[in-house]
């Protein structure tokens, strides 16, 4: 049993490092869609958690649609502030994919087109600040899915 985090064109190495650490500690698969805003051997990425890198199942893709082709029956959810659905409104299942966009722009309209019915958002006050940090957002949504699945393979 595994859940999947998809980062589309992540830009900040420390966010990806924190997410990789979360994936290692929860048995979650990490999917990285290029271009990456950093090198995976960057000193900044090492400081952010590369010591967990070898403990994470990581897959790389040249574009998001390559990932969709590999998992045509995947249960995909798209994290976006443009959604009307709160992340708690869905029942997640084994092998769900949670897709997050780059820190500065989120997911592209090309990816979101036709997928807003599976869009998920984290409720927050409007017009106060930018959205939550990417690694915080990943943790909030991932742990809701893990809770629903009774924390498979990690205990409580």
Buried (B, 14 or more C-beta within 10 A) or exposed (E): EBBBBBBBBBBBBBBBBBBBBBBBEBBBBBBBBBEBBBEBEBEBBBEBBBEBBEEBEBBEBEBBEEBBEEBEEBBBBBBBBEBEBEBEEBEBEEBBBBBBBBBEEBBEEEBBEEBBEBBBBBEEEEEEEEBBBBBBBBBBBBEBBBEBBEEBEEEE
